[in-house]
Amino acid sequence: MRRLNRVTFLLGLAAVVLIGFASSARAGAFSAPDVELRMAQDERPASRGYLTTPEELRVIAQKAAEGIEPYKSAVADVLDAANAGWGYELNASERCPNSRNPAWVHNERGIRRLYARALAYHLTGEEHYAEEVRHILERIMTQVLIISDVEQQCRLNFAWGTPELVASADLIETYWADMTCTGPLNTVYGDMTIGTGDCKWLFQNWLAKNPYYIVSYAAEENQSNWGAAATTAAAYIADYLWDRPDIQLIQRLPPELNGGIPMTYSPAEAYERANQLALDRMNGYRVDFHSSRSCDYLDGPQQHPDWPPVKSQITERGIVSEDARRDEYCNIPVYDGTYQNYPQVHLGSLIQQCELMWRRGDSSCYDNIDNTDLPNYTFIGPDGREKTTHLYPGRGSLERAINAIIIDSNTEWRHDSALEVAYRYYIQRHQFDGVEQWPAQLNRPSECAQDICFGTLTHGFASNEQPGLPPVIPPPGG
């Protein structure tokens, strides 16, 4: 059935709750369902699942109804956002004057309220939430005809907001199946032809021709938090286009790469590209061509004279060098203990991409540690000159990067939704000591920052629970 009526919702909720209790009996503590939610490749999913799925949300709703924390508070928090108004202005030619605008794509404003509605649809079974999501997405893909490719801020703003646009559409997959909407009829950037058709098909067109085209440049050019956000958004879009092999995604490139000539990728190729860019960025194999003070110059005021210069990477000490320089230096051995916003923004986006890969059966991002010792690593810097540096073993670890903030420098962590997601993974699969200290940084329920929304709802768990494995869906082309 296309629509989720009240009876269907209650029957589904009862079935999922029974699955949850069966898992509890095996684990010795009540836990989220794991194996039962895994789907075979040849099954047509009702949701691909990004940070959560309808089945997981129904289990969460039941726990909240029983008064179990942190679920009760997290559900209440989401419903408050879902019931807030969504009256944001949309422009046919969308610009990005600053990091908070357009307001409709800002995570703490329009995106928060949209994604909350998609979550609320499955938490409550109330169909009007899904209809509001459909209406908002139709407004976006009909009224936002083009996003500025001149204003660099758009590369970041749409990298931050697009993953939740994708996740919101995914959560109404069965609701709007076979519905007719208005939206773009093709995927060519700058072509503003609008018509009617299948709602998901049109939204996929909009994602390919607008946000993917815009963020792809930062995915290739930037090794800072801009690049982390961009590869995450690109991976989300490419994954959501898993059933559209007809689409050719345009990957824009800076002049230093391929002479600036764009590449074209299928969704499966684009998904693999986005993930490889992220891993290479973590391990120090990419070069930042964006900033005039990039760590990849290996000199300048961004490198402290007391220590050897460090290129862009997550160092063996867990320092996110390309963002550490924003408040300190590329080559610091430890953060100075003051709040470091830029490394946390970077890691928040990276966690979001790692979680997507994990839900596609790939833990390589979460588990990544490059143990190769490259004392004479040579690369072409952003100034076009050959450079040599030492890449040390142990670099590239997301877990080590979180520890560098919370444990090594005792720095306040403010991107709590992202930390909720990372903690759920690493409490079971950590490679370093210290993960048990992370929960002290969580001020539940967590909402939205520039990276992940409502992390307590989707990834929080009670102290007597053992988290289950997420449902796994194959990646595009898998």
Sequence and secondary structure as in RCSB ss.txt:
>XXXX:A:sequence
MRRLNRVTFLLGLAAVVLIGFASSARAGAFSAPDVELRMAQDERPASRGYLTTPEELRVIAQKAAEGIEPYKSAV
ADVLDAANAGWGYELNASERCPNSRNPAWVHNERGIRRLYARALAYHLTGEEHYAEEVRHILERIMTQVLIISDV
EQQCRLNFAWGTPELVASADLIETYWADMTCTGPLNTVYGDMTIGTGDCKWLFQNWLAKNPYYIVSYAAEENQSN
WGAAATTAAAYIADYLWDRPDIQLIQRLPPELNGGIPMTYSPAEAYERANQLALDRMNGYRVDFHSSRSCDYLDG
PQQHPDWPPVKSQITERGIVSEDARRDEYCNIPVYDGTYQNYPQVHLGSLIQQCELMWRRGDSSCYDNIDNTDLP
NYTFIGPDGREKTTHLYPGRGSLERAINAIIIDSNTEWRHDSALEVAYRYYIQRHQFDGVEQWPAQLNRPSECAQ
DICFGTLTHGFASNEQPGLPPVIPPPGG
>XXXX:A:secstr
  S  HHHHHHHHHHHHHHHHHHHHHHTS     GGG   TTS  S   SS  HHHHHHHHHHHHTT TTHHHHH
HHHHHHHTS       SEE  SBTTBSGGG TTTHHHHHHHHHHHHHHH  HHHHHHHHHHHHHHHHH  EE SS
 THHHHHHHHHHHHHHHHHHHTTTTSTT EEEEESS  TT   EEEEEHHHHHHHHHIIIIIHHHHHHHHH  SH
HHHHHHHHHHHHHHHTTT TT  EEE   TTSGGG  EEE HHHHHHHHHHHHHHHHHT     S TT GGGS S
TTS TTS    SSB TT  BHHHHTTTS TT SS  SS  HHHHHHHHHHHHHHHHHHHTT  HHHH  B   EE
EEEEE TTS EEEEEE TTB  HHHHHHIIIIIS      HHHHHHHHHHHHHH SSTTGGGGGGG  SS  B S
S B HHHHH   TT           TT 
